[in-house]
Amino acid sequence: MWSLAGLGWRRGRALATPATRAARRGLLGPRPTLACPTATGCRDPGRRYSSAGRKEKIDMSRFPVENIRNFSIIAHVDHGKSTLADRLLELTGTIDKTKNNKQVLDKLQVERERGITVKAQTASLFYNWEGKQYLLNLIDTPGHVDFSYEVSRSLSACQGVLLVVDANEGIQAQTVANFFLAFEAQLSVIPVINKIDLKNADPERVEKQIEKVFDISSDECIKISAKLGTNVESVLQAVIKRIPSPKAHQKNPLRALVFDSTFDQYRGVIANVALFDGAVSKGDKIVSAHTQKTYEVNEVGVLNPNEQPTHKLYAGQVGYLIAGMKDVSEAQIGDTLYLHKQPVEPMPGFKSAKPMVFAGMYPVDQSEYNNLKSAVEKLTLNDSSVTVHRDNSLALGAGWRLGFLGLLHMEVFNQRLEQEYNASVILTTPTVPYKAVLSSTKLIKEYREKEIIIINPAQFPDKSKVVEYLEPVVLGTIITPDEYIGKIMMLCQARRAVQKNMMFIDQNRVMLKYLFPLNEIVVDFYDSLKSLSSGYASFDYEDAGYQTAELVKMDILLNGNIVEELVTVVHKDKAHTVGKAICERLKDSLPRQLFEIAIQAAVGSKIIARETVKAYRKNVLAKCYGGDITRKMKLLKRQAEGKKKLRKQPVCKQQSADWRDQRGDNKDNGGILTEDDVLNLFRNIYSSKVENTLNPVSVMKPGLHENL
């Protein structure tokens, strides 16, 4: 050890503790002797952030393939995944046992604020059992349906999963969805019943549910309390006994799968890799199968849970790799890396995520467009399930049309932009993607395909140009206490849903399966379901393709001028209801002017709903105390002519304008509602935060459709 002197001995001792602990476990190689030829050439041994203590490298060759276990934790929201991960980190000595260990693997600010897991996080645990040293690679996954793509990618690097179920709530909708993800990937499933310390916990009932729904024997269930640490060590032992080691070969050429990545502005792309064959170390030249570019490896290591450099990574292990990738387009999720001049067959990669919700995103200030573009590119590297298409709005300027897996996903993405990149954006009303089957050969040649996808309602084709419209549908799973079945069935029927299945999973709980049109559940269905069931029902959905539907494009007009940003696509039967609600909302939002404003909802040339903002009117007869009626008529006629002249002013002629410097009162032109006033109003509407009714923890920025 170092010779410590003076006041630095306390800090040196703190540095020695983790290294000594790692040495006792047999993880570190022989320690190099420190030479100090001159007084000036030696660093202060008491320095708190000395690289010697922080960069101590673990010898990964001590872990043969048969002593490696790769597993994930999957569960419904708030069933205790992150708490169980904290206890596993403490038991293996990865982190010190303190009262502050809460959501250790949840590193994003948005995760800690909301109390949910958004990004799958990896940690390598070293566990000594029956005289053998095991390497356990843990991946903690999100539990919300909007982040199911994170779960599916994480499972590709695993051979087994811990399926955590709440002993109080039992099996929920996302529990079923996550189980079948693991089942399709042919992974070993270890059921873990958590929260047995709760007053109303009933683990025996949950065991019966697991046996009936998943066909897993109750003898295989492990009952624990992750909060108190009760029986958690048996989970580690079950992982070693019941999850197989990875099928990997160190003698084969390198073949590594990139299953996640992040961007560091100083070091470039940090890729999380799972090695299926071979080995990789610093200085190796590797090739990307996707881009065919060659890179030199600068650093390899494991996450413990923070980055811990190693000399080498071997087949079967999971870690990180930095190879000087400076452009975000060079790191593709699902890419295969191999050694230079030793090509291998690329891995299958991942099935691309299918966006369920689209929204327009525009910078508040167009001068920030390039900065926002860079931020979106870096964030989509870390969240590959977001699709990006360039878009342009006459009112809001240049921007993008982004595709998300749900409204919570959209809100989290926006919040991460604000927190991590200090970007301010405007999000338009979310819509779902529709399809249209074209009718004429000329149109098919123009679009180069017979079936087109519409992600922007303003581009919805006219009925005369198409054979039929198709809308996206999802297969929804609802698990609820049986006393709420009647109310929930009525709710589903009101949303044009078709019942597919109904099954009692125990004496008191029912699992319902419905086929829903996606646009019927994307805004407020989740909130309505929770209200009807007193918060006990859970909901999950998966893509089920498209079905034929009678859809119409509904335009919103202000004094006869179409507002492109407010165009929406609705089902024919609900056009009047939706149009009336939007008109009423706009009536409450638009300020009164000196002339009348007609707010109309139209389908084609037919007006289906109308509201009117009454004009301010001066009492021109106030000075008339009797007298001839012709005098009064003359004054009223002059007033009517003046208002007719005011109505000819351009109310909502959609032109690009710098509305950021405008004011709503517009005192310079006598209070006339010009195009700039309306654009300024839209800015306020889009920027106002309204409680999102689909997810209880998310907020939706557009404010016109939250109650439709």
Solvent accessible surface area in square Angstrom, and as a share of the most:
residue,aa,sasa,rsa
1,M,147,0.66
2,W,42,0.15
3,S,104,0.67
4,L,65,0.32
5,A,85,0.66
6,G,61,0.58
7,L,157,0.78
8,G,12,0.11
9,W,99,0.35
10,R,162,0.59
11,R,98,0.36
12,G,1,0.01
13,R,156,0.57
14,A,66,0.51
15,L,25,0.12
16,A,18,0.14
17,T,71,0.41
18,P,63,0.39
19,A,14,0.11
20,T,55,0.32
21,R,75,0.27
22,A,12,0.10
23,A,59,0.46
24,R,188,0.68
25,R,64,0.23
26,G,29,0.28
27,L,1,0.01
28,L,23,0.11
29,G,32,0.30
30,P,133,0.84
31,R,94,0.34
32,P,94,0.59
33,T,132,0.77
34,L,114,0.57
35,A,92,0.71
36,C,63,0.38
37,P,121,0.76
38,T,75,0.44
39,A,99,0.77
40,T,133,0.77
41,G,59,0.57
42,C,62,0.37
43,R,170,0.62
44,D,86,0.44
45,P,51,0.32
46,G,1,0.01
47,R,110,0.40
48,R,144,0.53
49,Y,153,0.58
50,S,11,0.07
51,S,61,0.39
52,A,44,0.34
53,G,19,0.18
54,R,135,0.49
55,K,80,0.34
56,E,40,0.18
57,K,67,0.28
58,I,6,0.03
59,D,36,0.18
60,M,2,0.01
61,S,62,0.40
62,R,111,0.40
63,F,1,0.00
64,P,50,0.31
65,V,25,0.14
66,E,110,0.49
67,N,21,0.11
68,I,0,0.00
69,R,26,0.09
70,N,6,0.03
71,F,0,0.00
72,S,0,0.00
73,I,0,0.00
74,I,1,0.00
75,A,0,0.00
76,H,26,0.11
77,V,48,0.27
78,D,111,0.58
79,H,0,0.00
80,G,12,0.12
81,K,14,0.06
82,S,20,0.13
83,T,49,0.28
84,L,0,0.00
85,A,1,0.01
86,D,3,0.01
87,R,34,0.12
88,L,0,0.00
89,L,0,0.00
90,E,23,0.10
91,L,75,0.37
92,T,9,0.05
93,G,24,0.23
94,T,22,0.13
95,I,31,0.16
96,D,92,0.48
97,K,169,0.72
98,T,71,0.41
99,K,191,0.81
100,N,134,0.69
101,N,20,0.10
102,K,145,0.62
103,Q,43,0.19
104,V,34,0.19
105,L,2,0.01
106,D,1,0.01
107,K,94,0.40
108,L,31,0.15
109,Q,103,0.46
110,V,1,0.00
111,E,0,0.00
112,R,124,0.45
113,E,98,0.44
114,R,41,0.15
115,G,49,0.47
116,I,23,0.12
117,T,12,0.07
118,V,6,0.04
119,K,8,0.03
120,A,11,0.09
121,Q,28,0.13
122,T,5,0.03
123,A,0,0.00
124,S,0,0.00
125,L,0,0.00
126,F,5,0.02
127,Y,16,0.06
128,N,97,0.50
129,W,44,0.15
130,E,136,0.61
131,G,78,0.75
132,K,111,0.47
133,Q,36,0.16
134,Y,17,0.06
135,L,1,0.00
136,L,0,0.00
137,N,1,0.00
138,L,0,0.00
139,I,3,0.01
140,D,0,0.00
141,T,0,0.00
142,P,0,0.00
143,G,5,0.04
144,H,25,0.11
145,V,24,0.14
146,D,2,0.01
147,F,8,0.03
148,S,35,0.23
149,Y,32,0.12
150,E,11,0.05
151,V,1,0.00
152,S,41,0.27
153,R,6,0.02
154,S,4,0.02
155,L,6,0.03
156,S,40,0.26
157,A,2,0.02
158,C,7,0.04
159,Q,37,0.16
160,G,0,0.00
161,V,0,0.00
162,L,0,0.00
163,L,0,0.00
164,V,0,0.00
165,V,0,0.00
166,D,4,0.02
167,A,0,0.00
168,N,56,0.29
169,E,76,0.34
170,G,0,0.00
171,I,0,0.00
172,Q,8,0.03
173,A,0,0.00
174,Q,6,0.02
175,T,0,0.00
176,V,9,0.05
177,A,30,0.23
178,N,0,0.00
179,F,12,0.05
180,F,90,0.37
181,L,51,0.25
182,A,0,0.00
183,F,128,0.53
184,E,133,0.59
185,A,49,0.38
186,Q,165,0.73
187,L,25,0.13
188,S,36,0.23
189,V,27,0.15
190,I,1,0.01
191,P,0,0.00
192,V,0,0.00
193,I,0,0.00
194,N,3,0.02
195,K,47,0.20
196,I,54,0.27
197,D,62,0.32
198,L,76,0.38
199,K,197,0.83
200,N,110,0.56
201,A,24,0.19
202,D,56,0.29
203,P,21,0.13
204,E,92,0.41
205,R,57,0.21
206,V,0,0.00
207,E,25,0.11
208,K,144,0.61
209,Q,0,0.00
210,I,0,0.00
211,E,81,0.36
212,K,117,0.50
213,V,25,0.14
214,F,12,0.05
215,D,132,0.68
216,I,21,0.11
217,S,47,0.31
218,S,34,0.22
219,D,132,0.68
220,E,73,0.33
221,C,16,0.10
222,I,19,0.10
223,K,65,0.28
224,I,0,0.00
225,S,1,0.00
226,A,1,0.01
227,K,156,0.66
228,L,120,0.60
229,G,31,0.30
230,T,64,0.37
231,N,76,0.39
232,V,2,0.01
233,E,77,0.34
234,S,32,0.21
235,V,0,0.00
236,L,0,0.00
237,Q,52,0.23
238,A,7,0.06
239,V,0,0.00
240,I,8,0.04
241,K,136,0.58
242,R,85,0.31
243,I,3,0.01
244,P,74,0.47
245,S,35,0.23
246,P,11,0.07
247,K,191,0.81
248,A,12,0.09
249,H,111,0.50
250,Q,76,0.34
251,K,201,0.85
252,N,66,0.34
253,P,62,0.39
254,L,2,0.01
255,R,66,0.24
256,A,1,0.01
257,L,7,0.03
258,V,5,0.03
259,F,7,0.03
260,D,8,0.04
261,S,1,0.01
262,T,60,0.35
263,F,51,0.21
264,D,40,0.21
265,Q,137,0.61
266,Y,173,0.66
267,R,82,0.30
268,G,1,0.01
269,V,2,0.01
270,I,15,0.08
271,A,3,0.02
272,N,24,0.12
273,V,0,0.00
274,A,5,0.04
275,L,4,0.02
276,F,49,0.20
277,D,14,0.07
278,G,2,0.02
279,A,22,0.17
280,V,0,0.00
281,S,23,0.15
282,K,134,0.57
283,G,40,0.39
284,D,39,0.20
285,K,112,0.48
286,I,0,0.00
287,V,10,0.06
288,S,0,0.00
289,A,22,0.17
290,H,112,0.50
291,T,41,0.24
292,Q,118,0.52
293,K,99,0.42
294,T,67,0.39
295,Y,22,0.08
296,E,95,0.42
297,V,2,0.01
298,N,74,0.38
299,E,35,0.16
300,V,1,0.01
301,G,0,0.00
302,V,0,0.00
303,L,19,0.10
304,N,30,0.15
305,P,10,0.06
306,N,108,0.56
307,E,65,0.29
308,Q,35,0.16
309,P,5,0.03
310,T,4,0.02
311,H,112,0.50
312,K,72,0.31
313,L,0,0.00
314,Y,36,0.14
315,A,0,0.00
316,G,2,0.02
317,Q,0,0.00
318,V,4,0.02
319,G,2,0.02
320,Y,0,0.00
321,L,3,0.01
322,I,4,0.02
323,A,4,0.03
324,G,27,0.26
325,M,8,0.04
326,K,126,0.53
327,D,68,0.35
328,V,23,0.13
329,S,65,0.42
330,E,24,0.11
331,A,8,0.06
332,Q,67,0.30
333,I,32,0.16
334,G,12,0.11
335,D,11,0.06
336,T,3,0.02
337,L,2,0.01
338,Y,18,0.07
339,L,34,0.17
340,H,75,0.33
341,K,169,0.72
342,Q,82,0.36
343,P,100,0.63
344,V,34,0.19
345,E,137,0.62
346,P,77,0.48
347,M,33,0.15
348,P,136,0.85
349,G,29,0.27
350,F,47,0.20
351,K,183,0.78
352,S,93,0.60
353,A,20,0.16
354,K,92,0.39
355,P,20,0.12
356,M,16,0.07
357,V,1,0.00
358,F,12,0.05
359,A,0,0.00
360,G,0,0.00
361,M,0,0.00
362,Y,8,0.03
363,P,4,0.02
364,V,42,0.24
365,D,44,0.23
366,Q,71,0.32
367,S,90,0.58
368,E,84,0.38
369,Y,34,0.13
370,N,113,0.58
371,N,99,0.51
372,L,5,0.02
373,K,85,0.36
374,S,44,0.28
375,A,6,0.05
376,V,4,0.02
377,E,75,0.34
378,K,52,0.22
379,L,2,0.01
380,T,25,0.15
381,L,12,0.06
382,N,12,0.06
383,D,15,0.08
384,S,41,0.27
385,S,6,0.04
386,V,10,0.06
387,T,41,0.24
388,V,61,0.35
389,H,90,0.40
390,R,189,0.69
391,D,27,0.14
392,N,100,0.51
393,S,9,0.06
394,L,85,0.42
395,A,3,0.03
396,L,8,0.04
397,G,16,0.15
398,A,29,0.23
399,G,1,0.01
400,W,8,0.03
401,R,16,0.06
402,L,0,0.00
403,G,0,0.00
404,F,1,0.00
405,L,19,0.09
406,G,1,0.01
407,L,1,0.00
408,L,0,0.00
409,H,2,0.01
410,M,1,0.01
411,E,10,0.04
412,V,2,0.01
413,F,3,0.01
414,N,1,0.01
415,Q,27,0.12
416,R,11,0.04
417,L,0,0.00
418,E,61,0.27
419,Q,59,0.26
420,E,77,0.34
421,Y,73,0.28
422,N,139,0.71
423,A,15,0.11
424,S,76,0.49
425,V,8,0.04
426,I,2,0.01
427,L,0,0.00
428,T,13,0.08
429,T,22,0.13
430,P,10,0.06
431,T,23,0.13
432,V,5,0.03
433,P,10,0.06
434,Y,10,0.04
435,K,40,0.17
436,A,0,0.00
437,V,18,0.10
438,L,2,0.01
439,S,57,0.37
440,S,46,0.30
441,T,93,0.54
442,K,163,0.69
443,L,26,0.13
444,I,49,0.25
445,K,153,0.65
446,E,118,0.53
447,Y,98,0.37
448,R,222,0.81
449,E,93,0.42
450,K,114,0.48
451,E,72,0.32
452,I,14,0.07
453,I,103,0.52
454,I,7,0.03
455,I,34,0.17
456,N,27,0.14
457,P,13,0.08
458,A,28,0.22
459,Q,123,0.54
460,F,10,0.04
461,P,15,0.09
462,D,88,0.45
463,K,124,0.52
464,S,93,0.60
465,K,95,0.40
466,V,10,0.06
467,V,91,0.52
468,E,60,0.27
469,Y,9,0.03
470,L,21,0.11
471,E,1,0.00
472,P,8,0.05
473,V,4,0.03
474,V,0,0.00
475,L,48,0.24
476,G,0,0.00
477,T,9,0.05
478,I,0,0.00
479,I,0,0.00
480,T,0,0.00
481,P,18,0.11
482,D,53,0.27
483,E,131,0.59
484,Y,29,0.11
485,I,24,0.12
486,G,47,0.45
487,K,111,0.47
488,I,0,0.00
489,M,45,0.20
490,M,143,0.64
491,L,23,0.11
492,C,0,0.00
493,Q,124,0.55
494,A,65,0.50
495,R,33,0.12
496,R,60,0.22
497,A,13,0.10
498,V,84,0.48
499,Q,77,0.34
500,K,117,0.50
501,N,70,0.36
502,M,73,0.33
503,M,61,0.27
504,F,90,0.37
505,I,2,0.01
506,D,27,0.14
507,Q,163,0.72
508,N,90,0.46
509,R,22,0.08
510,V,0,0.00
511,M,14,0.06
512,L,0,0.00
513,K,45,0.19
514,Y,4,0.01
515,L,38,0.19
516,F,0,0.00
517,P,1,0.01
518,L,2,0.01
519,N,38,0.20
520,E,19,0.09
521,I,1,0.01
522,V,11,0.06
523,V,18,0.10
524,D,23,0.12
525,F,0,0.00
526,Y,38,0.14
527,D,68,0.35
528,S,29,0.19
529,L,0,0.00
530,K,56,0.24
531,S,81,0.52
532,L,59,0.29
533,S,0,0.00
534,S,77,0.49
535,G,39,0.38
536,Y,133,0.51
537,A,0,0.00
538,S,3,0.02
539,F,14,0.06
540,D,8,0.04
541,Y,24,0.09
542,E,105,0.47
543,D,63,0.32
544,A,43,0.33
545,G,26,0.25
546,Y,51,0.19
547,Q,64,0.29
548,T,87,0.51
549,A,13,0.10
550,E,107,0.48
551,L,7,0.03
552,V,29,0.16
553,K,61,0.26
554,M,0,0.00
555,D,18,0.09
556,I,0,0.00
557,L,24,0.12
558,L,0,0.00
559,N,31,0.16
560,G,49,0.47
561,N,57,0.29
562,I,88,0.45
563,V,0,0.00
564,E,75,0.34
565,E,33,0.15
566,L,4,0.02
567,V,13,0.08
568,T,16,0.09
569,V,12,0.07
570,V,11,0.07
571,H,24,0.11
572,K,118,0.50
573,D,115,0.60
574,K,59,0.25
575,A,8,0.06
576,H,107,0.48
577,T,94,0.55
578,V,23,0.13
579,G,0,0.00
580,K,86,0.36
581,A,24,0.19
582,I,1,0.00
583,C,0,0.00
584,E,75,0.34
585,R,74,0.27
586,L,0,0.00
587,K,87,0.37
588,D,122,0.63
589,S,38,0.25
590,L,8,0.04
591,P,63,0.39
592,R,112,0.41
593,Q,14,0.06
594,L,74,0.37
595,F,2,0.01
596,E,55,0.25
597,I,0,0.00
598,A,7,0.06
599,I,0,0.00
600,Q,28,0.12
601,A,0,0.00
602,A,4,0.03
603,V,38,0.22
604,G,63,0.61
605,S,117,0.76
606,K,141,0.60
607,I,79,0.40
608,I,33,0.17
609,A,10,0.08
610,R,121,0.44
611,E,28,0.13
612,T,25,0.15
613,V,6,0.03
614,K,127,0.54
615,A,21,0.17
616,Y,108,0.41
617,R,165,0.60
618,K,156,0.66
619,N,104,0.53
620,V,32,0.18
621,L,54,0.27
622,A,62,0.48
623,K,138,0.59
624,C,26,0.16
625,Y,201,0.76
626,G,48,0.46
627,G,77,0.74
628,D,90,0.47
629,I,109,0.55
630,T,85,0.49
631,R,112,0.41
632,K,54,0.23
633,M,113,0.50
634,K,109,0.46
635,L,15,0.07
636,L,50,0.25
637,K,136,0.58
638,R,140,0.51
639,Q,30,0.13
640,A,61,0.47
641,E,100,0.45
642,G,35,0.33
643,K,48,0.20
644,K,136,0.58
645,K,148,0.63
646,L,38,0.19
647,R,108,0.40
648,K,159,0.67
649,Q,67,0.30
650,P,64,0.40
651,V,2,0.01
652,C,2,0.01
653,K,112,0.47
654,Q,33,0.15
655,Q,79,0.35
656,S,90,0.58
657,A,33,0.25
658,D,75,0.39
659,W,13,0.05
660,R,75,0.27
661,D,99,0.51
662,Q,61,0.27
663,R,158,0.58
664,G,49,0.47
665,D,79,0.41
666,N,27,0.14
667,K,163,0.69
668,D,147,0.76
669,N,54,0.28
670,G,51,0.49
671,G,21,0.21
672,I,25,0.13
673,L,4,0.02
674,T,29,0.17
675,E,37,0.17
676,D,36,0.19
677,D,10,0.05
678,V,0,0.00
679,L,3,0.02
680,N,13,0.07
681,L,22,0.11
682,F,2,0.01
683,R,72,0.26
684,N,84,0.43
685,I,14,0.07
686,Y,2,0.01
687,S,54,0.35
688,S,48,0.31
689,K,129,0.55
690,V,31,0.18
691,E,125,0.56
692,N,9,0.05
693,T,32,0.19
694,L,10,0.05
695,N,4,0.02
696,P,100,0.63
697,V,61,0.35
698,S,2,0.01
699,V,40,0.23
700,M,3,0.01
701,K,17,0.07
702,P,1,0.00
703,G,0,0.00
704,L,2,0.01
705,H,22,0.10
706,E,28,0.12
707,N,102,0.52
708,L,55,0.27
